[in-house]
């Protein structure tokens, strides 16, 4: 709606007039909120980056770092984030029960602080408006409370990356408002509770990196909105349950890697048209990959490595794959699949022991710029990787041991990002360049390298079995 005098006064003038004529009232947060937050600060024993420096008595706590206020200047959320790439970006101490004073809290976000310790914070039960709890990557320990189901108002609960032990309480089935549940990266044991089927609103469910065991319960028909299901790195056994098939319309991330699952990969996975990521690695799956996988046209990340899968591998109809790992099965691919070679976005290609018999000199992938990881170990690949690798910019790891590669190592451009290089058991010749000193891992053993080694930190096992290398850590060169 236009103001009737808008033609007579420019808008900035009206704004200035409003500011000058309306009494200025300084917003001060509620005394209970201030006291509760200062008590939280007093429970913090170390704050090396000064995360809480602005938390000072007598100042408006709504202006403190990490604090948000709504509705009559009451504190509604605490958001304190550490940065994992910065060691000093952390907090040490415990979560003070005085946060109970903040009765208007709807969100607690204490993420990547590393050193917040203690048990599950019981104060959460006394915050009636609390909806979002993300206490991630800290050092909380002990068992999850048996009455966790009383937090019925929660819409998101993430306790990932702590040290919780014991079983997942059965009462978790009462948290029927949950949209996200993440209990990953703890030390939880026992079986996956069947009562979780009651959480029909879930879009994200993760219990990865625990020690959960037994079979995965056949409970997934109720999850009509699930987008991410991450159960990898546990001790699950048995087969993929049939009810997983009901997730096909919406599921985008499905991760079951590093378990003890067996049997054939179910063909219904080929109907997951929205699937972005599928990880079935490090299990005991047998038989051929279903032909229906050709329907996974949107998949970007596929990891089937370390199973007992056999030929033939289906022709995939993808426009671009980002990462692919088929290593250590019983495949005989003979060549790198054309749908991989043509991908414009691939950054990780791992095809170790896949029966590949090509020359790298004649392999011309559409894009090499984004490659981070190569693992072509234990195949029958010949030629030189120099032309390929010298076109990469962000290469982190190249492994090609146990092949028939023949090239001059000094002609290989070792980019600054490269951390691991394994070219052992090939026919590599020339000298070991000084640039290898920047690597974290190197294996150049059993080749035809010669000359004096540069001063490196690598053990003798990195260089044994060559024609005439000398110098530390090998015997000294003869004068």
N, C-alpha and C positions, 0 to 999 in steps of 0.2 A: 504494500500500500504506500502511495506517495504522500509525503507531508504537504499540506496546502501551501506552506511558505518555502518550499524547496527551491522555487524559482528566484527567491529574493536573497537567500543566504546560502553561500557555498557550504557543502557538507562539513569540511574540517572546522569551519567557524561554529557550526551548530554543536559539534562534538566538544570543542573548547568551551563553549557557553555552558554545556551540560556539566562538564567537569568542574567549572568554577562556581556554579550555583548550587550543586548538590553537595551537602556536607560529606567530607571524606571520613569514612569509618574504617579504621585499621582492623583487618581480620586477624584474630588471634585464635589458635586452636584451643580446644577444650582442655582444661587442666588435667583431667583424667588421662587423656591421650598423651599429653606431654610427660606426665609422670610415668606412664607405662612404657613409653619409648626410652626415656632416660634410664629406667630400670633395665630395659633390654641392653642398652649401651653399657651399663655397669657390669653386665654378664659377659661382655666381650673383653678378653684379656690381651688380644693382639689385633691391631688394625694397621698393618705396615704401609698401606697405600693411603691412609687418611680417609677411608670411605665414609666415616661418621664424624668428620671434623665439623660439619655444620650443625650437628646435634648439640646445641648449647642451651642451658637453662635460661629462661626469660626471653627467648626469641620465638618467633612463630613457628611451631613445629610443622605447619603445613608447607613451609618453605624449605624444610630440611631435605637433603639429598635422599632420594628413594621413597619419599612420603607423598601420598596424594590425599587430598581432602575434597569431599563433596558433602552437600547437605548440612548446612549450618556449621561449616568449618570443623566437621568431625573427620578424623582420619579413616579413610576407607581402604587403603592398601599400603603395604610395605613391599618395596621392590629393591632388593640388594643383589647385584650381580657381580661375580668375579669373572675375570678373563683368564681362560685356561692357558693362554700363551704368555701370561705375565705372572710369574711366581709370587710377586708381592701383592697381587690383587686377590686378597683373601681376608677372612676373619677367623679368629680363634676364640673359642668360648662356648657357652651354652645358650639355649633359648630361654629367656626369663619367663616364668609364669605370669609376671606382671603385665604381659601383653593382654591378659584378660580384661584389663581396664579399657581396651580399645573395642568397645562393644559394637561399633559400627563397621568393623573390618569385614570386607567381603573378599579380600585377596591377600595371601601371604606368598611372596616370591623370594625365596632365599636360595639362589642358584649359583653353583660353581664357586662357593665360598671356601670349599675344601676342608676347613677345620672346625666347623660347627659340630659339636659332639653332644652326647647325652642320649636319652631314650626318646621314644615317640612322645612328642609334646602333648600332654593331656589337656593343656589349655585350649586346644582346638575344640574340645567338647563344650566349652563355655562361651563360644562366639556364635550367636544365633544367626547372624547374617553372612557367615563365611560360606563362600561358594567355590573359591579357587585356591588350592594348596599346591604349590610347587616348591618342595624342599629337596633339591637335587644336588648330587655331587658334593656331599658333605660326609660327616663321620657319625651320623646317628646310628645307634646300635640297639641290641636287644630284640625282643619279639614285638610284632605288631599286636596291639591290644585286641583281646577277644571281642570287645564291644565296639570295634571300629564301625560297625554297622549303624551306630547311633548318629553318625554324621550324615544324616539323610538329606540334608540340604545341599551337599557338595555336588558341583557339576564337573569339577576336574580335580583329580588327586594324583600327584606324581611324587613318589619317594625314591626315584631312580638314583643309582650311584651312591648308596649309603652302605651300611653294614648290618642291615636287619637280618635276623636269623629266624629259624623255626618255620612253621607252616603259615600259609595265607589263611587268615581266620574265615570260617564259614559265614560269619555275619556280614562279610563284604557283599553278599548277595542283596542286602537291604539298601545299598546305595543306588537306588533305582533312578536317581536323577543324573548320574554320572554320564558325561559325554566322553571324557578321557580318563583312562586308568593306566598308570605306568608304575610298575613295581620292579622294573628291570635293574640289573647290575647291583644285586644284593647277594645274600647268602641264604635265601629262602629254600626250604626243603619240603618234602612231602608231595602230595598229588595236587594237580590243578583242580581247584574246587568247582564242582559241577554247578553250584548255585550261581556262578557268574552269568549263567544263561538268563538270569532275571534282569540283567543290566541292558535292557533292550535299546537304550539310547546311545550306546557306545559307538563312537566313530574311530577311536584309537584304543588298542589294547596291547600292552606289552608286559611280558615277564621274562625278557631275555637275560642271559648271563646270571642265572641262579643255579640251583641244583635240584630243580623239580623233577620228579620221576613218575614212572607209571605211564599208562597210555594217555594220549590227548583225548579228553572226553568228547563224545559225539553230541555237542550242545549248540551248534552254531546256527541253527535255523532261525533263532530269535533275533539275530543281529542284522537287521535289515538296513542299517546305516553304516556298517563297519567299513572303514577305508583302509585301516592298517592293522595287521595281525602279526605280531612279532613274538615268536616263542623260541627263538634260536638260542643256542649255547646253554642247554639244560641236559637232562638225562632221560628224555622221553623215549619210549620204546613203542613198538607196535606199528600200525598203519596210519596213514592220513585218514581221519574220519570222514565218512560219506557226507555228513552235514556241512562240511566245508564248501561243498558245491553250491550251496544256497547263497554264498557270498559273491558269486560271480558278477552280478550287475555292477557293483560299486567298488569292490576291493582293489586297491592300488598297490599296496605293499604287503607281501606275504613272505615271511622269513621263518624257516624251520631248520636252518643250518646248524651243524654241530650238535646232533642228537644221536639216537640209536634207532631211527625209524627204518623200516624195511618194506619189502614188497615192491611192486611196480608203481611207478608214478601214475596216478590216476588220470585217465584221459579227460576227465571233466575239467581239469585245469586249463585245457585249451579253450574253454568258453569264457575265461576271465578277460574279456575284451578291454577292460580298463586298466589291466595290470601294468604297472611301471617297473616293479622290482619283484623278482622271484629268486629266493635263495633256498635251495635244497641240499647244499653242500655238506660234506662230512657226515653222511648217513650210510645206510646199507641198501640203498635202492638198487634194484636189479632190472634186467630187461631193457628193451628199447625205449627211447623217449617217445611219447605218444605223437602220432602224426598230427593230432589236433593242435599241437604247438604252432603249427603254421598259421593259426588264427590269432596268435598273440601279436597283433600288428602294432600295438602301442608300447611294447616292452622295451625298456632301455637298459635294464641291469638284470643279467641272467647268470646265476652261479649254480652249476650242477656238479662241481668238482668233487673229487674224493668219494665216489660211489663205485658201483660195479655195473655201470650202464654199458650197453652194447650197441653195435650198429643195427640199423642205419640211423643216422641223425637226420631229422626232418628238415626240409627246406623252409627257412623262416621268411615271412613276408613283412619284414620291418623296413621302415624308411631310414632308420638310423639306430645303431646300437651304441650305448655309451660304455658299458663294461660287460665283458664276457669271460667266463671261466668254465672250461670244460675239462680241466686237467685231471689226470690220474683216474681215468675210467678204463674201459676196454674199447675205446673208439679207434677206428682206422680211417680217419678223415681223408688222408692222402694230400689234400690241399686245404688252405685256409678258405673257409666258405666265402662265396661271392658276396653274400649279404653283409659280411664283415668288411671285406675289401672296399665295398662301395659306401660304407658309412661315413658321413661327413662330420660326425660328432664323437667318434670313439676316443676314449682316453686310456682304457685298460683292456689289454688282450692277453689272456693266459690260456695257452693250449699245450701245456706240458704233457708229454707222453700221449699224444693223440694220433700217432701214426701219420704224421705229416711228412711228405717227401717232395719238397720244392727247393728251388734255388732262390735265395733272397734277392739275387741280382735281377730276377724277372718278376718279382712281386711288387706291384705298384698300387699301394692303397690310395684311395681318393684323397685322404687327409692324414697327415702325420703331425701337424702342428700341435695338437692337443694331447698327444700320447704322453702318459705318465708312467705306465707300467707295461712291460713286455715280459712274458714268461713263455719261451718256446723250448724249454729244456726237454731232453730225452726224446728227440725225434730223429729224423734223417734229413735235416735241413742243411743244404750246402750253400756255397757262395759267400758273399760279404754283407754284413749289416751296416757297413760304413755309410753307404748312400742313403739308407733308410734313417739311421739314427742321427746323422748330421743334419737332417731336416727337422728334427724335433727341437722344441724350445724348453719344455718343462719336464723333460724326462727325469724320473725319480729312481727307477729300477729297471735293469735289463738283465734277464737270465736266459741263457741259451746253452747251458752245459750239455754235454753228451750229444753233440751233433757233428757235422762235417764242415763247419765254418772255416774258411781260410781267408785271412786278411792281415794287413799290417796294423798292429795295435796303435802305433804312433799316428796313424791317419784318422783314428776315431776321435771326434770332438767330444770331450768330456765336459758337459755343461755344468754350471754351478749347482743346479738343482739335483744332479745325480748323486744318489746315496749308496746304491748297491749295484755292483757289476759282477756277474758270474759268467765267465766264458770258458770255464774249465772243460777239459776233455774234448778239445777241438784241434784245429791245426793252425792256430794263431801264431804269427811270427813277428819278428822285429823286436824293438826294445820296449821296456815298460816305461811309459812317459811319467814325468814328474807330476802331471795333473792328477794322477790317481791318489795323491796324498790327501785330497779333499774328500775322498769317499769315506763312508762309514764301514762298508764291507766290500771286500774284493776277493775273488777267487779266480786266479789265472793259472791254476795248476794243470799239469799234463797237456802242454802245448809245445810249441817250438820257439819259445822266446829266448832271447840271448842278451848278454851285456850286463852292466852293473845296475843294480836296483837303486832307485831313489830312496832317500831316507823316509821310511813309512812306519806306521804303527802296526802293520799287519803281521801275523805269525808266519812261520816258515811254510805251513800247510797251504798258504795262499799261492805259493810259487813253486812247490816241488814238482818234479816230473817234467821239467823243461830241459832244453838242450844245453844251454850254457849260461844260465843266470848266476850271478854271484853278488856278494855283498849282503850285509845284514838285512834280514835274519838268516840268510843262507851263508855258507862258508865264504871267506873273503876272496876277492878277486886276485888272481895271480899277476904279479908285476912282470 
